Amino acid sequence: MTEAPATVIVIDDDPTIREALGSLLRSVGFDVRLLASVGDFLDFSRPATPTCLVLDIRLPGQSGLDFQRKLSQANMQLPIVFITGHGDIPMSVQAMKEGAVEFLTKPFRDQDLLDAVYAGLARDRVWLENEKALETLRARFDSLTPREREVMVLVVMADKLKLPLAKAPRHV
């Protein structure tokens, strides 16, 4: 069984740039979604595969930086590679402090964008794996009886506080 290709979502209001980026990203095997605005993204459901967002800083209606902040406030984990033709140092610092993978100024080298997207996808893969592991742990915890949950909480608290638990025989 083969893994579905990773998804790259491009949000840029310039159709020429959107199409050029789409062509580049498809050429290396990504599933690409091209969107003209943040509003288009809000109508779009996030794929279950690793995903990276390539986001223009200057968009009509809402800036890329404002959108990044809203995603963070909504606890929506999505790696972002910013692109801009009008960036400055404070803007790039703000984007990076908020967790951006990269901040590229136009024109940028194709390889620089691809490297940033690969880094974003690697970050998202780790996040998705962690979410899957947490989901498994939640399901296991939910399957415990009320008494088993009480004991589990005490064991975890003892471990965090580095308290010794009663010595029990260990089987090898």
Secondary structure, DSSP 8 states (H G I E B T S, - for coil): ------EEEEE-S-HHHHHHHHHHHHHTT-EEEEESSHHHHHTS---SS-EEEEEES--SSS-HHHHHHHHHHTT----EEEEESS--HHHHHHHHHTT-SEEEESS--HHHHHHHHHHHHHHHHHHHHHHHHHHHHHHHHHTS-HHHHHHHHHHHHHHHTT----------
